[in-house]
Amino acid sequence: MTAPNQAVDTSRPNSARVCNVLLGGRDGYDLDLLVARPLLDSQLTIAMRESRRFARRAVEHLCNQHRVHQVVELGCGFPLHPDIGEINADANNTARTLCIDNDVLAATHARAVLNGPNGVVADADLTDTTAVLAEITAVMDSSAPLAVCLSGTAELLADAPAVLGTLTNQLPAGTWIVFSHITDGIAGDDISSAVAALGDAGIGFHPRDRDTIAAMLAPYRLAAPGLIAPHRWRPADTEHATLRPLHPDTWDLAAYSALGQLPH
Ligand SMILES: C[S@@+](CC[C@H](N)C(=O)[O-])C[C@H]1O[C@@H](n2cnc3c(N)ncnc32)[C@H](O)[C@@H]1O
């Protein structure tokens, strides 16, 4: 078990702050910017941003089409407008959102924007699944539908398949998952060099192949259109005007996304 990081360490780059900059935020220190700036045009960044857009659409879809108003974001990062809590609250004024992150600065920012009585932020390490489940149990109504959002975070966990497996085994039947994951099975050279740059900065990043990602989601029944590149998942008409295709014919990105549900 790893204790949540309670100190703000500005002496080296940090995954939450670097990812915030890659996602379009402004919460990096100089050392984070040195790592993030060369990656801003990379396939990794494009896939991360589209994964974020996917997560927003999927949560909105759950709120509006499936009346799910309890959402747990695992690894919330620095919330970027519109964040998951805002989308959830906009859909229903009794919505509950639980944001979990082990970065003290990200959690502090999340606390500042997740206002209202129904938003809670917990400093917890996702690999401490007992603590994560205790937070979920404390905040959420076990008789109402629940969704967990694991988007853009599993790549930062070396043992993500085991962590998700343990959580999944203990989540209630019917729980939804909003999931996205960077892959190195597409644009592999680009992704590998971005991963190497992050690794040089001390940030472990773990893209996974499609089979591994599919296996992580095996307990869930996937909603249409299944496991797919994030920008292809029920795209909104107004998005993607600036998206740079990898291959004009396939229009793929180096990530997979899905919305799934544990069977009842
Ligand atoms: C790229 S951000 C993702 C933010 C958001 N989910 C999104 O899609 O934009 C990943 C977040 O996961 C958090 N994180 C990484 N490892 C973690 C761990 N072991 N426990 C809790 N949070 C973790 C980082 O601090 C970071 O804020």
The ligand as a MOL file (V3000), in Angstrom:
LIG
                    3D

  0  0  0     0  0            999 V3000
M  V30 BEGIN CTAB
M  V30 COUNTS 27 29 0 0 0
M  V30 BEGIN ATOM
M  V30 1 C -3.8890 12.0870 -16.7290 0
M  V30 2 S -4.6280 12.4290 -15.1870 0 CHG=1
M  V30 3 C -6.2470 11.9420 -15.6750 0
M  V30 4 C -7.2330 12.9320 -15.2800 0
M  V30 5 C -8.6270 12.6180 -15.7510 0
M  V30 6 N -9.0780 11.3180 -15.3480 0
M  V30 7 C -8.7340 12.7780 -17.2450 0
M  V30 8 O -9.2010 11.8660 -17.9230 0
M  V30 9 O -8.3930 13.8180 -17.7570 0 CHG=-1
M  V30 10 C -4.1990 11.0550 -14.1680 0
M  V30 11 C -4.3890 11.3130 -12.6930 0
M  V30 12 O -4.2260 10.0670 -12.0170 0
M  V30 13 C -3.5970 10.3310 -10.7870 0
M  V30 14 N -2.9520 9.1150 -10.3060 0
M  V30 15 C -1.8940 8.4680 -10.8440 0
M  V30 16 N -1.5870 7.4020 -10.1000 0
M  V30 17 C -2.4620 7.3920 -9.0640 0
M  V30 18 C -2.6350 6.5380 -7.9630 0
M  V30 19 N -1.8480 5.4820 -7.7630 0
M  V30 20 N -3.6220 6.8230 -7.0790 0
M  V30 21 C -4.4350 7.9050 -7.2680 0
M  V30 22 N -4.3160 8.7400 -8.3110 0
M  V30 23 C -3.3340 8.4870 -9.2000 0
M  V30 24 C -2.5780 11.4130 -11.1070 0
M  V30 25 O -2.2260 12.1280 -9.9400 0
M  V30 26 C -3.3360 12.2510 -12.1220 0
M  V30 27 O -3.9580 13.3470 -11.4970 0
M  V30 END ATOM
M  V30 BEGIN BOND
M  V30 1 1 1 2
M  V30 2 1 2 3
M  V30 3 1 2 10
M  V30 4 1 3 4
M  V30 5 1 4 5
M  V30 6 1 5 6
M  V30 7 1 5 7
M  V30 8 2 7 8
M  V30 9 1 7 9
M  V30 10 1 10 11
M  V30 11 1 11 12
M  V30 12 1 11 26
M  V30 13 1 12 13
M  V30 14 1 13 14
M  V30 15 1 13 24
M  V30 16 1 14 15
M  V30 17 1 14 23
M  V30 18 2 15 16
M  V30 19 1 16 17
M  V30 20 1 17 18
M  V30 21 2 17 23
M  V30 22 1 18 19
M  V30 23 2 18 20
M  V30 24 1 20 21
M  V30 25 2 21 22
M  V30 26 1 22 23
M  V30 27 1 24 25
M  V30 28 1 24 26
M  V30 29 1 26 27
M  V30 END BOND
M  V30 END CTAB
M  END
